[in-house]
């Protein structure tokens, strides 16, 4: 005869799939678009773009109205996501810089915690510039060097019918790039679900980065737009469809309830796209104004976020590592110090009023600090630094510089900025590492200069994404 404990366990397994029992070790999926602006979603009332799947995700999760990328361009934000550190600390000063092997990454920490780890799509952390090419397994600083066991990846942006690298083996794919990487991710997730193993899956799209190339069937809603805008929005339409495929796939595999799905963009939207990308914010990609660093973001986790809502609490890519660290209870030495973010776990249940730890940004000798409603920007000039102070609660578009009217707030934020600059300089010089120095890094260069790729030039010359790059080769 069964005792009460055994009977309870049997009933529990009938009601709840075995891989969700007790909700230990949630599965984690980090999704990132490439150059999607803060205003480019349906739930933000975009005038022409419909995103029914992101909207559904928003209705079922925690939607951030003030979420910030790690930096104003792509590679820096990717470094911040993986390390929890302001990107200059990691050596990723701009797009196309390599992430230092001395950094400690989220993927390594989760692998050590028993997770299956995989990367799909754009990498852009191994120092290679130019349109995306499949990652060479023998080239340094690839996903497998940072804790990813499986990868179907490319060096940079990618579009229709891409060539990707499956653990070092080059493969040609047919179709929309967003849908391709989601299908590859679901294949990986399916295998882990069958083995009842928790997974960490990173999906970094190439959409809607230039060049703008889209499927003809996705262009119907945008025929009145100029050519670039038409393809740009068509790419986003396909991306949203892939989000629906991902969410439905998680449901079919019975892992959705305990999968934390975190969506964001890598930086602000692009200029010269109509309708505009930035939702009324100032400036675009590359800028430290809100239009360059504030991005769309949603977390959907049915088990952990039971009351869907939108929050005004200022958060950022820098918070991802510490948040997941608290959820998984990672050891304290899993991350390199200093970390610049904070855990958002308390925000999952209740709204928080004031952020304790200001958000700090360092890019191209410019700096910015965001402390709740206040934002200070330091811009270098020939005569020193120029400072701008904005109250984002009253002035979302950053039109009125209040630096002269609020000297006390300026002095406080400038001290924080100055102190942060000093610690970042130490990090840049390698003082956060046991070696107390920066080890040799792969160069920031174009892949056309790398010998291992030269044997492919003849075959790749006819491909539209490489044609201009290989014209003289």
N, C-alpha and C positions, 0 to 999 in steps of 0.2 A: 504493500500500500504506500502511495506517495505521501511524503510529509508536506506540510503547508508551504515551505520554501521552494521545494521542487515544483509543486503545482503552480505556484505564482510565476516561476521562471518560464514554465511552458506556456502559460496564458500570455505572458508578456511578449514572448516570441511570436505568438499567433497574431497579436494585435499590432506589434511594431516590428519592422524588419530588423534582422539580427544586427546589421551594421549601424543601426541607429540606437540600439539599446544603451541606455544610460547616457547617451549623447557624449561619450568620451571622445576626445580628439576629433573635433569637427574637421571635415574636409574643407580645403581652402582653395578658392579660385580667384586670382587677381586678373582683371581684364582692363586693358588700357587702349584707348584710341589714340590716333596720331594726328594732332592739330585740330581736334574738335573744340569749338568755342563754347563758352559758358551758356550762351543762349540757344545752342543748336540741339534742342530736344523738344518733343511735343509737350511735356509737362511744364516746360518754361514758356509755353504759348508762342512758339516760333510761328511766324505767319504762313509758311508753306510746308515745312518739314514735319512729317508725321512719324513718330517713333512709338508705335503701339506697344512694342515689347519692353522698351525702357520705361514707358509709362506704367506698364503692369508691374514691372520690378519696383518702381517708385511707390506704387500703391500698396505694395506688400513689404516695404522695407523702410530703412532710414535714409532720407534724401537730404543731402547737404546743400544748403543755399550759399554757404561760404566755405568752399573747399579749395585748397591751394596746391598747385603742382609743386614739385621740388625745386623747379627753376623755370625760366621762361622759354627753354628749348628742350629737345627730346632726351638726349643722353643724360643730362644732369638729373632729370626727374627719375629716370630708370635707376640711376645710382642711389638716389635717395630712398626709393621704394625698397631696394634690397638691403640697405644698410641702416635706415633710420637716421641718417646724418645729412646735414646740409652738404650739397654736392661738392663744393670746393674742397671740403675736408678729404674727400675720397680720390682726388686727382682728376675728377671728371669736370673740368672747368667750363666746357662748352660741348656742342655736339661733336661726336666723333672722337672723343678722348676715351682711353681705356680705363676701366675700373681696376684699381690696384688689387693684386692678388693678396696683399696684406690686409685688406678689409675683411670683416666678418659679415657674411650675408644671411639673410632670412632663409634662403634655400638650404644653406649648409646647416643651419640650426634645426630646421624642420626635418631634414634628412637624418640628422643625429637623433632626433626625437622619434624616429620610426616611420616617417612619412615617405611615400613614393613621390618623387619630384620630377616635374617635366616643364619644359619651356616650348612655346609655340609662337612663331612669327618673328617680329623684329627684335633683334638683340641690341646692336649699336653700342656695345660696351667693350669692344676689343680693339678700338683705335682705327678702324677702317672707315673711310668716307666714300661717298659716291652712292649711286642707286644700289639697292640691296642685292648681294650675291650670296649663294649658299655658303654657309660657314664651313671653312676648312678645319677638319678635326685637329690637324697638326699646328694650326696657327694659335698663338697664345691668347689667353683671356676670353675663352668662349664659355658658353653655359655650363659645360661639363667641368670647367675649372672652378666653378662657384657653387657646386652642390646639386646640379641638375643631372639626374641619371639618364633621362630621355629628353631628346630635343628634335624638333622639326622647325628649323630656324633659318633666318637670313641675316646678313650683316646690318641692313638698313631698311628703308621703306620698300614696299613691294605692292604690285597691283594685280591685274588680271593675269591668269595663266603663269604663275610665278615658278621659278626654280628655287626649291628649298633643300636644305640639307637634313637628312634623317640620320642623326648620330654620325655625321661625316660623309654619308653617301648622298650624292646629288640626285635629286628627282625632279622631274617636270610635272606640274599639276595643271589641270584645266578648270577654269571657273573663276568666280569672285574670290579674292584673297581672304576676306573675312570668313566666308563660309567654309573655305578649305581648312583654315587653322582650327575652326570650331569642330569640324568633323574629325580632324586628327586628335583634338583634345578629348572628344567624346569616346573615341576608340581607346585611348589611354585610360580614361576614367572607367570605362566598362571593364577593362581588365583588372583594375584595382578593386572595383566593387565586387567582382566575382571572388576575389581573394580576401575580401573584407579587410582591406588595408587602407588606412587613411591616405589621402593624396593631397599634394600641393601642386597646383597647376597654374602656370602663368601664361596668359594669352595676350600678346602684344600685337595689335592690328597694325597694318600699314595704311589704314584708312582714317581720314580723307587727305592725307599728305599728297603733295604734287608728285608726279604728274597725275592729273585727274583722268582716270579711265574707268568706265562703268559698263555694265551690261545694258544692252539696248532695252530690255524689258523694264529696267528700273528708271528709265528716263521719261516715261510718260507724264509724270506729274510736274516735270520741270522744263517742258518744251519752250516756255516763254522766256527763259533765262538765257544769259550769254553762255557761250560754250563752256567756259571753265566752271561757272557756277552750276550749270546743268549737270555736268559730270561729278562735281564736288558733292552736290546734294544726292545724286543717284548712288554714289558710293556709301553715303551715310544711311540711305534707305536699306541697302544690302547689309550693311553692318548691323542695323537694328534687327533685320530678319534673322541674322545669325545669333543674336542674343536670344531670340525666341526659340531657335533650334537648340541652343545650349540649355535653356531653362526646361524645355520639354524633355530633352534628353536626360537631365538629372532626375526628373520625375519618373520617367520610364525605368530608370535604373534603381529607383527607390533610395536615392541618396540626397534628394533635394532638401529634406527637412533639416538635416544636420550638415549642410554645405554652406559655408560662408562665401558668398559671391560678392566681390567688391569691384565696382566699376568706376572708372575715372578716365580723364584725358591727360595727356602728358604735358600740355601747355595750353595757352590761350589760342583762340581762333585766328584765322588768316585774314589779312586785308584784301580788298579788291574782289570779294565774294559778295554776291547780292542774292537775297537779302543778307544784311550783315551777320557776322558770326558771334559777336561778343555780347549780345543782349543789352546793349546800352552802356557797357563799361568803357573805360578809356583805354585806347590803344589795342595792340594785338600781340601775337607771338613775338618773342624776343624782348619784350618790355617788362619792366617791374611794376608798371601800373596794373590795375586790376584786370584789364583785358588781356594781359600777357601771362598772368599766373593764376587767376581764379578759373576753375574748371568745373564741369559737371561731375558729380559723384553720387553713387548710391551703394548702400550695403543691403543685401537681402540675405537673411539667415532666419528661416522660419522658427527654428528652435530658440535662437538667442535674441531675436528682435520680434517680439510678439505683438507689439502695438505700433503699426506703421505711422510715420509722421515725417514732417520736414523740420529741420533744425537750422537756426541762425548761428549756432555755435561755430566759431572759426576753427577749422581743422585743416590738415594737409597730408600730403604724401609722407611727410616726415613722421606721422603718427602711426603708420601702418605696422611697422616692425614692433614698437612697444605695445600696441593694442593686441596683436597676435601673440606676442610673448606672454602677456598676462592671461590670455585665454588658454593657451597651451601649457602655461606654467613652465616656460623655458628657463634653463639655468641662467643666472645673472651674467655669466661669462660668455653667453651666446652672441652677444653684441659687443661691438667696440665702443669705447667711451672716448669723448663725450657723445651721447645721443642727443639729438635736438628736438625730438618729438615727445609726446605724452600719450599714455593709454587713453582710449576713448570708451573703454568697457562700461563705465558708469553712465555714459551718454546713451547706451543701448536701451536702458530702462527709464531714465528720467532726464528731463531737460536740465542743462547746466547753464548758469547765467554768465559767469566770467571765466575765461581761460586763465590758468595760472601761469603757464609757460608761453611767453610770446613766440610767434613764428618769425624765424630769421631767414633772410635770403641774401646770398652773396653770388654775384654774377658779373663778369666782365668789369671788375673794379667798382661796380655799383653795389649798393646794399639797401635793404629795406627791412623794417621790423614792423610787425602787426601785433598790437596788443589790444585785443577786443575791438572796440570801435575806432581806435586810433592807429594811424599808419604813418611812419616816418620813412622817407626815401632820401638816400644820399647819392648824389650824382656827381662824378668827378668832372672838374673843369680845369682850365689852364691855371686858374688862380686858387685852386683848392676844391673843396666840396660844396656843392649847392644842395640845400636841404628843402624838402617840401613835406608839409604836415597836413594830413587830411583826417576828417572825422567821417568814417565810412558809413556810419549809421545815418548821418544827415546828408552825406554827399557821396553817394555810391559811384558817381562818375568822375570824382576827383577834380573838380573844377575850382575849388576855393582853397588856396594854400593858407593855412592858419598858423604858420610857424611864428609870425610876429605877434599874434594875439594870444598864444598859449605857451609862454616861455617855460613854465614849470613842467608841462607835459613834454615839450621839446627836450629839455635838459635831461629828464628821466629816460626818455627813449634814446636819446643820443648817447647817453652813458651805456645803456644796454647794447646799443649797436657797436660802440667803440670796444667794449669788453669782448663782444662776440668776434669782432674783427681780429683781436689779439689771439683768441683761442683758435680761430680758423687758420691764422697764419702758422701757428704751431702744428696744427694738423697737416697743413700743406707741406710743411718741412719734415713730416714723418715722425713727430714726437709722440703720436698716439700708438706707435707700433713698438713691439719689444726691441726691435733693432735700432730704434731711435733715429731712423733714416728711411728714405724712400728707396726701395729696391728698383732695379732696372725695369722700365716699362716698354711695351711695344710702341712704336712711333705713331703719331697721328698722321696718317697718310691715306692716299687713295689706293684702293685695291688693285688698280691698274699697274701699280708699281711693285706688286708682290709676285715673285716668280712662280709660285704654285698656281696662280690663276692664269698665267699667260698662255698655257696650253689650251685654254678654253676660248680664247679671243676669237678665233676663226669661226667657231660654231655660234658664238653669242653675238657676233656683229649684226646679224639680221634681226635680232630681238629689239622691239621698240624701246625698252627701258635702258638698253645698253648702246644703242646705235650711235648717239652723239658722243658718248664717252670713248667708244672704240674706233671712232671714225679715222683717226690718224695712227692707229696702232697696226 
